[in-house]
Amino acid sequence: MMMNNMMVGYGFSHWLIFVIMAALILYPIGRILGRIGLSPFWSVVALIPFFNLIGLWVLAFTQWPRRLYG
């Protein structure tokens, strides 16, 4: 019986799509964090289950800097 190669593991196309999707998620999160004075590297927390919810709640109740326009 011949085993299907797609069932064995993740191929190159899977990892390529994962990297593209991760970049599409992490880049805007990093930009937002940079604008409020936090390190953009904290955006990696968004990829870790459960910690992303904690990070979202911390972000929601963090004092954001006020910008005055005009």
N, CA, C and O atoms as CSV, one atom per row, in Angstrom:
chain,resi,resn,atom,element,x,y,z
A,1,MET,N,N,0.843,-1.173,0.000
A,1,MET,CA,C,0.000,0.000,0.000
A,1,MET,C,C,0.893,1.243,0.000
A,1,MET,O,O,1.826,1.349,0.796
A,2,MET,N,N,0.601,2.159,-0.882
A,2,MET,CA,C,1.417,3.362,-1.022
A,2,MET,C,C,0.914,4.452,-0.082
A,2,MET,O,O,-0.285,4.725,-0.021
A,3,MET,N,N,1.835,5.074,0.650
A,3,MET,CA,C,1.453,6.105,1.604
A,3,MET,C,C,1.476,7.467,0.908
A,3,MET,O,O,2.417,7.796,0.186
A,4,ASN,N,N,0.449,8.227,1.136
A,4,ASN,CA,C,0.351,9.558,0.553
A,4,ASN,C,C,1.362,10.482,1.232
A,4,ASN,O,O,1.397,10.567,2.459
A,5,ASN,N,N,2.179,11.169,0.445
A,5,ASN,CA,C,3.218,12.054,0.979
A,5,ASN,C,C,2.625,13.225,1.763
A,5,ASN,O,O,3.264,13.728,2.687
A,6,MET,N,N,1.433,13.663,1.416
A,6,MET,CA,C,0.814,14.796,2.115
A,6,MET,C,C,0.412,14.419,3.540
A,6,MET,O,O,0.258,15.305,4.381
A,7,MET,N,N,0.243,13.163,3.824
A,7,MET,CA,C,-0.174,12.731,5.149
A,7,MET,C,C,1.009,12.511,6.094
A,7,MET,O,O,0.811,12.347,7.298
A,8,VAL,N,N,2.221,12.507,5.570
A,8,VAL,CA,C,3.395,12.205,6.378
A,8,VAL,C,C,3.772,13.364,7.272
A,8,VAL,O,O,4.068,13.158,8.449
A,9,GLY,N,N,3.770,14.545,6.762
A,9,GLY,CA,C,4.166,15.708,7.559
A,9,GLY,C,C,3.866,16.993,6.817
A,9,GLY,O,O,3.188,17.006,5.789
A,10,TYR,N,N,4.388,18.062,7.365
A,10,TYR,CA,C,4.167,19.351,6.749
A,10,TYR,C,C,5.225,19.609,5.696
A,10,TYR,O,O,6.416,19.399,5.929
A,11,GLY,N,N,4.785,20.063,4.547
A,11,GLY,CA,C,5.708,20.330,3.452
A,11,GLY,C,C,6.130,21.790,3.408
A,11,GLY,O,O,5.749,22.595,4.258
A,12,PHE,N,N,6.919,22.105,2.405
A,12,PHE,CA,C,7.438,23.453,2.237
A,12,PHE,C,C,6.315,24.466,2.060
A,12,PHE,O,O,6.369,25.560,2.623
A,13,SER,N,N,5.299,24.108,1.282
A,13,SER,CA,C,4.202,25.054,1.029
A,13,SER,C,C,3.451,25.379,2.321
A,13,SER,O,O,2.995,26.508,2.501
A,14,HIS,N,N,3.321,24.414,3.208
A,14,HIS,CA,C,2.657,24.670,4.485
A,14,HIS,C,C,3.431,25.696,5.295
A,14,HIS,O,O,2.843,26.632,5.839
A,15,TRP,N,N,4.744,25.528,5.380
A,15,TRP,CA,C,5.560,26.458,6.163
A,15,TRP,C,C,5.634,27.826,5.507
A,15,TRP,O,O,5.705,28.838,6.203
A,16,LEU,N,N,5.618,27.875,4.197
A,16,LEU,CA,C,5.609,29.155,3.500
A,16,LEU,C,C,4.327,29.925,3.806
A,16,LEU,O,O,4.372,31.123,4.089
A,17,ILE,N,N,3.200,29.248,3.751
A,17,ILE,CA,C,1.921,29.883,4.070
A,17,ILE,C,C,1.894,30.306,5.538
A,17,ILE,O,O,1.375,31.376,5.859
A,18,PHE,N,N,2.441,29.489,6.428
A,18,PHE,CA,C,2.491,29.847,7.843
A,18,PHE,C,C,3.308,31.117,8.065
A,18,PHE,O,O,2.887,31.997,8.816
A,19,VAL,N,N,4.465,31.223,7.425
A,19,VAL,CA,C,5.320,32.401,7.595
A,19,VAL,C,C,4.628,33.647,7.043
A,19,VAL,O,O,4.701,34.712,7.655
A,20,ILE,N,N,3.964,33.526,5.904
A,20,ILE,CA,C,3.252,34.674,5.330
A,20,ILE,C,C,2.121,35.112,6.245
A,20,ILE,O,O,1.954,36.306,6.491
A,21,MET,N,N,1.343,34.163,6.753
A,21,MET,CA,C,0.232,34.509,7.644
A,21,MET,C,C,0.736,35.109,8.962
A,21,MET,O,O,0.144,36.056,9.479
A,22,ALA,N,N,1.818,34.563,9.499
A,22,ALA,CA,C,2.385,35.104,10.736
A,22,ALA,C,C,2.852,36.539,10.519
A,22,ALA,O,O,2.643,37.394,11.379
A,23,ALA,N,N,3.484,36.812,9.376
A,23,ALA,CA,C,3.945,38.169,9.084
A,23,ALA,C,C,2.769,39.125,8.934
A,23,ALA,O,O,2.837,40.274,9.372
A,24,LEU,N,N,1.685,38.645,8.311
A,24,LEU,CA,C,0.503,39.492,8.150
A,24,LEU,C,C,-0.158,39.813,9.486
A,24,LEU,O,O,-0.832,40.835,9.614
A,25,ILE,N,N,0.026,38.962,10.466
A,25,ILE,CA,C,-0.533,39.210,11.798
A,25,ILE,C,C,0.432,40.021,12.655
A,25,ILE,O,O,0.019,40.962,13.333
A,26,LEU,N,N,1.707,39.665,12.628
A,26,LEU,CA,C,2.671,40.281,13.534
A,26,LEU,C,C,3.049,41.708,13.155
A,26,LEU,O,O,3.297,42.525,14.042
A,27,TYR,N,N,3.100,42.028,11.876
A,27,TYR,CA,C,3.527,43.369,11.479
A,27,TYR,C,C,2.605,44.469,12.005
A,27,TYR,O,O,3.092,45.408,12.634
A,28,PRO,N,N,1.288,44.389,11.772
A,28,PRO,CA,C,0.438,45.472,12.306
A,28,PRO,C,C,0.395,45.507,13.833
A,28,PRO,O,O,0.294,46.582,14.424
A,29,ILE,N,N,0.470,44.350,14.468
A,29,ILE,CA,C,0.493,44.334,15.931
A,29,ILE,C,C,1.760,45.005,16.438
A,29,ILE,O,O,1.716,45.766,17.405
A,30,GLY,N,N,2.887,44.730,15.793
A,30,GLY,CA,C,4.143,45.371,16.165
A,30,GLY,C,C,4.102,46.877,15.975
A,30,GLY,O,O,4.649,47.620,16.789
A,31,ARG,N,N,3.457,47.335,14.903
A,31,ARG,CA,C,3.326,48.777,14.670
A,31,ARG,C,C,2.488,49.442,15.761
A,31,ARG,O,O,2.832,50.523,16.239
A,32,ILE,N,N,1.402,48.805,16.149
A,32,ILE,CA,C,0.549,49.362,17.206
A,32,ILE,C,C,1.307,49.422,18.517
A,32,ILE,O,O,1.256,50.430,19.223
A,33,LEU,N,N,2.006,48.353,18.845
A,33,LEU,CA,C,2.768,48.334,20.093
A,33,LEU,C,C,3.869,49.386,20.090
A,33,LEU,O,O,4.133,50.004,21.121
A,34,GLY,N,N,4.510,49.596,18.953
A,34,GLY,CA,C,5.536,50.625,18.845
A,34,GLY,C,C,4.977,52.022,19.046
A,34,GLY,O,O,5.646,52.881,19.621
A,35,ARG,N,N,3.765,52.259,18.581
A,35,ARG,CA,C,3.148,53.577,18.728
A,35,ARG,C,C,2.751,53.893,20.162
A,35,ARG,O,O,2.666,55.061,20.540
A,36,ILE,N,N,2.509,52.866,20.957
A,36,ILE,CA,C,2.138,53.135,22.347
A,36,ILE,C,C,3.327,53.007,23.288
A,36,ILE,O,O,3.166,53.035,24.508
A,37,GLY,N,N,4.528,52.865,22.715
A,37,GLY,CA,C,5.734,52.887,23.528
A,37,GLY,C,C,6.225,51.537,24.004
A,37,GLY,O,O,7.128,51.479,24.839
A,38,LEU,N,N,5.661,50.447,23.501
A,38,LEU,CA,C,6.125,49.112,23.863
A,38,LEU,C,C,6.988,48.547,22.735
A,38,LEU,O,O,6.911,49.008,21.597
A,39,SER,N,N,7.790,47.569,23.051
A,39,SER,CA,C,8.639,46.950,22.046
A,39,SER,C,C,7.783,46.152,21.061
A,39,SER,O,O,6.909,45.392,21.478
A,40,PRO,N,N,8.028,46.318,19.760
A,40,PRO,CA,C,7.271,45.543,18.769
A,40,PRO,C,C,7.497,44.040,18.873
A,40,PRO,O,O,6.701,43.260,18.349
A,41,PHE,N,N,8.574,43.622,19.543
A,41,PHE,CA,C,8.834,42.192,19.696
A,41,PHE,C,C,7.797,41.516,20.585
A,41,PHE,O,O,7.687,40.290,20.576
A,42,TRP,N,N,7.039,42.289,21.348
A,42,TRP,CA,C,5.969,41.712,22.157
A,42,TRP,C,C,4.842,41.155,21.285
A,42,TRP,O,O,3.981,40.431,21.784
A,43,SER,N,N,4.835,41.481,20.001
A,43,SER,CA,C,3.796,40.963,19.116
A,43,SER,C,C,3.880,39.447,18.955
A,43,SER,O,O,2.903,38.819,18.545
A,44,VAL,N,N,5.026,38.850,19.269
A,44,VAL,CA,C,5.176,37.397,19.183
A,44,VAL,C,C,4.228,36.696,20.157
A,44,VAL,O,O,3.854,35.543,19.941
A,45,VAL,N,N,3.841,37.389,21.223
A,45,VAL,CA,C,2.897,36.822,22.194
A,45,VAL,C,C,1.574,36.482,21.510
A,45,VAL,O,O,0.856,35.591,21.963
A,46,ALA,N,N,1.248,37.178,20.429
A,46,ALA,CA,C,-0.008,36.927,19.720
A,46,ALA,C,C,-0.066,35.527,19.118
A,46,ALA,O,O,-1.153,35.038,18.812
A,47,LEU,N,N,1.070,34.879,18.943
A,47,LEU,CA,C,1.099,33.536,18.357
A,47,LEU,C,C,0.997,32.426,19.395
A,47,LEU,O,O,0.838,31.260,19.034
A,48,ILE,N,N,1.084,32.767,20.670
A,48,ILE,CA,C,1.084,31.762,21.729
A,48,ILE,C,C,-0.316,31.686,22.338
A,48,ILE,O,O,-0.786,32.658,22.928
A,49,PRO,N,N,-0.986,30.538,22.200
A,49,PRO,CA,C,-2.333,30.414,22.756
A,49,PRO,C,C,-2.368,30.707,24.252
A,49,PRO,O,O,-1.411,30.413,24.968
A,50,PHE,N,N,-3.436,31.269,24.708
A,50,PHE,CA,C,-3.720,31.697,26.067
A,50,PHE,C,C,-2.936,32.952,26.436
A,50,PHE,O,O,-3.504,33.866,27.035
A,51,PHE,N,N,-1.657,33.025,26.100
A,51,PHE,CA,C,-0.890,34.234,26.382
A,51,PHE,C,C,-1.363,35.395,25.508
A,51,PHE,O,O,-1.253,36.556,25.902
A,52,ASN,N,N,-1.891,35.082,24.318
A,52,ASN,CA,C,-2.410,36.151,23.481
A,52,ASN,C,C,-3.634,36.810,24.123
A,52,ASN,O,O,-3.835,38.016,23.982
A,53,LEU,N,N,-4.441,36.032,24.816
A,53,LEU,CA,C,-5.586,36.618,25.519
A,53,LEU,C,C,-5.139,37.474,26.700
A,53,LEU,O,O,-5.695,38.545,26.941
A,54,ILE,N,N,-4.146,37.006,27.428
A,54,ILE,CA,C,-3.611,37.788,28.541
A,54,ILE,C,C,-3.007,39.088,28.011
A,54,ILE,O,O,-3.237,40.156,28.578
A,55,GLY,N,N,-2.236,39.000,26.927
A,55,GLY,CA,C,-1.642,40.190,26.332
A,55,GLY,C,C,-2.685,41.176,25.848
A,55,GLY,O,O,-2.501,42.386,25.978
A,56,LEU,N,N,-3.778,40.676,25.290
A,56,LEU,CA,C,-4.861,41.549,24.835
A,56,LEU,C,C,-5.500,42.291,25.998
A,56,LEU,O,O,-5.787,43.483,25.888
A,57,TRP,N,N,-5.724,41.605,27.104
A,57,TRP,CA,C,-6.306,42.244,28.286
A,57,TRP,C,C,-5.350,43.263,28.899
A,57,TRP,O,O,-5.773,44.339,29.322
A,58,VAL,N,N,-4.067,42.927,28.948
A,58,VAL,CA,C,-3.084,43.892,29.463
A,58,VAL,C,C,-3.047,45.122,28.566
A,58,VAL,O,O,-3.003,46.247,29.063
A,59,LEU,N,N,-3.065,44.923,27.270
A,59,LEU,CA,C,-3.058,46.038,26.332
A,59,LEU,C,C,-4.307,46.903,26.466
A,59,LEU,O,O,-4.241,48.125,26.326
A,60,ALA,N,N,-5.437,46.272,26.736
A,60,ALA,CA,C,-6.690,47.017,26.860
A,60,ALA,C,C,-6.687,47.952,28.073
A,60,ALA,O,O,-7.315,49.010,28.038
A,61,PHE,N,N,-5.999,47.575,29.126
A,61,PHE,CA,C,-6.017,48.382,30.343
A,61,PHE,C,C,-4.724,49.145,30.593
A,61,PHE,O,O,-4.541,49.718,31.667
A,62,THR,N,N,-3.815,49.158,29.601
A,62,THR,CA,C,-2.577,49.921,29.715
A,62,THR,C,C,-2.859,51.386,29.406
A,62,THR,O,O,-3.671,51.704,28.536
A,63,GLN,N,N,-2.183,52.271,30.125
A,63,GLN,CA,C,-2.320,53.701,29.853
A,63,GLN,C,C,-1.603,54.027,28.545
A,63,GLN,O,O,-0.382,53.888,28.460
A,64,TRP,N,N,-2.338,54.455,27.537
A,64,TRP,CA,C,-1.771,54.796,26.251
A,64,TRP,C,C,-1.366,56.262,26.262
A,64,TRP,O,O,-2.029,57.079,26.900
A,65,PRO,N,N,-0.300,56.603,25.575
A,65,PRO,CA,C,0.106,58.013,25.530
A,65,PRO,C,C,-0.922,58.830,24.747
A,65,PRO,O,O,-1.485,58.359,23.758
A,66,ARG,N,N,-1.152,60.041,25.199
A,66,ARG,CA,C,-2.105,60.922,24.506
A,66,ARG,C,C,-1.337,61.785,23.522
A,66,ARG,O,O,-0.284,62.336,23.841
A,67,ARG,N,N,-1.877,61.890,22.339
A,67,ARG,CA,C,-1.288,62.752,21.302
A,67,ARG,C,C,-2.207,63.930,21.089
A,67,ARG,O,O,-3.415,63.771,20.913
A,68,LEU,N,N,-1.634,65.096,21.106
A,68,LEU,CA,C,-2.412,66.302,20.883
A,68,LEU,C,C,-2.191,66.789,19.457
A,68,LEU,O,O,-1.061,67.051,19.046
A,69,TYR,N,N,-3.263,66.905,18.723
A,69,TYR,CA,C,-3.194,67.389,17.357
A,69,TYR,C,C,-3.852,68.755,17.304
A,69,TYR,O,O,-4.918,68.971,17.883
A,70,GLY,N,N,-3.212,69.665,16.610
A,70,GLY,CA,C,-3.814,70.977,16.412
A,70,GLY,C,C,-3.242,72.000,17.215
A,70,GLY,O,O,-3.665,73.153,17.140
